[in-house]
Amino acid sequence: MNQRVCVMLMLFLSVPALALAHSGAGVSSGFISGFSHPLTGFDHLLAMLAVGLWAGGLGGRSIWAVPATFIVVMAAGALLGMSGMAFPYVEQGILLSVLVLGFLIAAALKLSLVYSSSLIGFFALFHGHAHGSEIPVATGAATYIIGFLAATVLLHSTGLSLGLFMKNICSGKIGRLVGCAIMLCGVYLTVS
């Protein structure tokens, strides 16, 4: 099982290098731009990893349902952002997601599947709206969306793998420390 996870992670990590080999083509620039968006914003990066970490700590059906909820609702939020629909407090919602997810991981708080999916969906709207409203003008929207969804899946998978590893192999204290670190980064991002 661990070998399969490592192989899948390596395959996911090789995708950006393959996409860059075709830079200059109009279609791939939308994908690359979308793929890089969650990776270049530290707040997005932390939140996406934290979703996977928390889902891994929750276990059970949450392992797939929590990240899947985030992906689906984030895509809907992106469509709202692309349409120009105003959405208040987007940046604050993104920062709040980092703080809250860091706290949930640090506290090893386990919510029911309904509550955890609802909370994740709420935060996903903010992340999706930011992605959708920041699509570069000369970029293909469909390939951009596919790009940021692919990056999000990669980050969720990475966080999930780490969360399962910490839950099954390492002491629970490590997971709590990681949650505290994420929460402290959220505090830093909020005040800076």
C-alpha positions as CSV (number, residue, x, y, z in Angstrom):
1,M,0.0,0.0,0.0
2,N,2.7,2.5,0.9
3,Q,4.6,1.7,-2.3
4,R,1.4,2.5,-4.3
5,V,1.0,5.8,-2.6
6,C,4.6,6.7,-3.2
7,V,4.4,5.8,-6.9
8,M,1.1,7.8,-7.3
9,L,2.7,10.8,-5.6
10,M,5.7,10.7,-7.8
11,L,3.5,10.5,-10.9
12,F,1.5,13.5,-9.7
13,L,4.7,15.4,-9.1
14,S,6.0,14.7,-12.6
15,V,2.9,16.2,-14.2
16,P,4.1,19.9,-13.9
17,A,7.4,19.0,-15.6
18,L,5.6,17.3,-18.5
19,A,3.3,20.3,-18.9
20,L,6.2,22.7,-18.9
21,A,7.7,20.8,-21.8
22,H,4.9,22.1,-23.9
23,S,4.9,25.7,-22.8
24,G,4.2,28.2,-25.5
25,A,1.1,26.4,-26.7
26,G,-2.1,28.4,-26.0
27,V,-4.0,25.5,-24.4
28,S,-1.2,24.5,-22.0
29,S,-0.7,28.1,-20.8
30,G,-4.2,28.0,-19.2
31,F,-3.5,24.7,-17.5
32,I,-0.1,25.9,-16.3
33,S,-1.4,29.2,-15.0
34,G,-4.3,27.4,-13.2
35,F,-2.0,24.7,-11.8
36,S,0.4,27.2,-10.4
37,H,-2.2,29.4,-8.8
38,P,-2.8,27.3,-5.7
39,L,0.9,26.5,-5.4
40,T,2.1,30.2,-5.5
41,G,-0.3,31.5,-2.8
42,F,1.0,30.4,0.6
43,D,-2.5,30.7,2.1
44,H,-4.0,28.5,-0.6
45,L,-1.2,26.0,-0.3
46,L,-1.5,25.7,3.4
47,A,-5.3,25.3,3.3
48,M,-5.2,22.7,0.6
49,L,-2.6,20.6,2.5
50,A,-4.6,21.1,5.7
51,V,-7.8,19.7,4.1
52,G,-6.0,16.5,3.3
53,L,-4.2,16.3,6.7
54,W,-7.5,16.8,8.5
55,A,-9.3,14.3,6.3
56,G,-6.6,11.7,7.0
57,G,-6.9,12.3,10.7
58,L,-10.7,11.9,10.5
59,G,-10.5,8.6,8.8
60,G,-13.4,6.5,7.5
61,R,-15.5,8.0,4.7
62,S,-14.0,11.4,5.4
63,I,-10.8,10.4,3.7
64,W,-12.4,10.8,0.3
65,A,-15.6,12.8,1.1
66,V,-14.0,15.8,2.7
67,P,-11.5,16.5,-0.1
68,A,-14.1,15.6,-2.8
69,T,-16.5,18.2,-1.2
70,F,-13.8,20.8,-1.3
71,I,-13.1,20.1,-5.0
72,V,-16.7,20.2,-6.1
73,V,-17.7,23.3,-4.1
74,M,-14.4,25.1,-5.1
75,A,-15.3,24.5,-8.8
76,A,-18.7,26.0,-8.1
77,G,-17.1,29.0,-6.4
78,A,-14.8,29.4,-9.3
79,L,-17.8,29.6,-11.7
80,L,-19.3,32.3,-9.4
81,G,-16.0,34.2,-9.5
82,M,-15.7,33.9,-13.3
83,S,-19.2,35.2,-13.7
84,G,-18.3,38.4,-11.8
85,M,-20.6,37.7,-8.9
86,A,-19.5,39.7,-5.9
87,F,-18.6,37.6,-2.9
88,P,-17.7,39.5,0.3
89,Y,-14.7,38.8,2.5
90,V,-12.9,36.4,0.1
91,E,-9.4,37.0,1.4
92,Q,-10.6,36.9,5.0
93,G,-12.4,33.6,4.3
94,I,-9.3,32.1,2.9
95,L,-7.2,33.2,5.9
96,L,-9.9,31.9,8.3
97,S,-9.7,28.5,6.5
98,V,-6.0,28.3,7.3
99,L,-6.6,29.3,11.0
100,V,-9.6,27.0,11.5
101,L,-8.1,24.0,9.7
102,G,-4.8,24.4,11.6
103,F,-6.8,24.5,14.8
104,L,-8.9,21.4,13.9
105,I,-5.7,19.4,13.1
106,A,-3.9,20.7,16.3
107,A,-6.9,19.8,18.5
108,A,-7.4,16.5,16.6
109,L,-11.0,17.5,16.5
110,K,-13.3,15.0,14.8
111,L,-16.6,16.2,13.5
112,S,-19.3,14.1,11.8
113,L,-19.1,13.7,8.1
114,V,-21.9,16.1,7.6
115,Y,-20.4,18.9,9.7
116,S,-16.8,18.4,8.4
117,S,-18.0,18.4,4.8
118,S,-20.2,21.5,5.4
119,L,-17.3,23.4,7.0
120,I,-14.9,22.4,4.2
121,G,-17.5,23.4,1.6
122,F,-17.9,26.8,3.2
123,F,-14.2,27.4,2.9
124,A,-14.0,26.0,-0.6
125,L,-16.4,28.7,-1.8
126,F,-13.9,31.4,-0.9
127,H,-10.9,29.5,-2.4
128,G,-12.9,28.8,-5.6
129,H,-14.1,32.4,-5.9
130,A,-10.6,33.6,-5.6
131,H,-9.4,31.2,-8.3
132,G,-12.3,32.1,-10.6
133,S,-12.1,35.8,-10.3
134,E,-8.3,35.8,-10.9
135,I,-8.3,34.0,-14.2
136,P,-5.8,35.8,-16.5
137,V,-7.5,37.5,-19.4
138,A,-5.7,35.7,-22.2
139,T,-6.1,32.3,-20.6
140,G,-8.6,29.6,-21.6
141,A,-11.0,29.2,-18.7
142,A,-11.6,25.5,-19.0
143,T,-7.9,24.6,-19.0
144,Y,-7.2,27.1,-16.2
145,I,-10.0,25.4,-14.1
146,I,-8.6,21.9,-14.9
147,G,-5.2,23.2,-13.8
148,F,-6.1,24.5,-10.4
149,L,-8.3,21.5,-9.7
150,A,-5.4,19.2,-10.6
151,A,-3.1,21.1,-8.3
152,T,-5.7,21.0,-5.5
153,V,-6.1,17.2,-5.9
154,L,-2.3,17.0,-5.7
155,L,-2.1,19.1,-2.5
156,H,-5.1,17.2,-0.9
157,S,-3.4,13.9,-1.8
158,T,-0.1,15.0,-0.3
159,G,-1.9,16.3,2.9
160,L,-3.9,13.1,3.1
161,S,-0.9,10.9,2.7
162,L,0.9,12.8,5.5
163,G,-2.2,12.7,7.6
164,L,-2.6,9.0,7.3
165,F,1.1,8.5,7.9
166,M,1.0,10.6,11.0
167,K,-2.1,8.8,12.2
168,N,-0.9,5.3,11.6
169,I,2.8,5.4,12.0
170,C,3.8,8.5,14.0
171,S,2.7,9.8,17.3
172,G,-0.4,11.9,17.4
173,K,1.7,14.7,18.8
174,I,3.4,15.3,15.4
175,G,0.0,15.9,13.8
176,R,-0.9,18.3,16.6
177,L,2.4,20.2,16.1
178,V,1.8,20.4,12.3
179,G,-1.7,21.8,13.0
180,C,-0.2,24.4,15.4
181,A,2.4,25.3,12.7
182,I,-0.4,25.8,10.1
183,M,-2.4,27.8,12.6
184,L,0.6,30.0,13.4
185,C,1.2,30.6,9.7
186,G,-2.4,31.6,9.4
187,V,-1.9,34.1,12.2
188,Y,1.2,35.5,10.5
189,L,-0.6,35.8,7.2
190,T,-3.5,37.6,8.9
191,V,-1.4,40.2,10.6
192,S,1.1,40.8,7.7
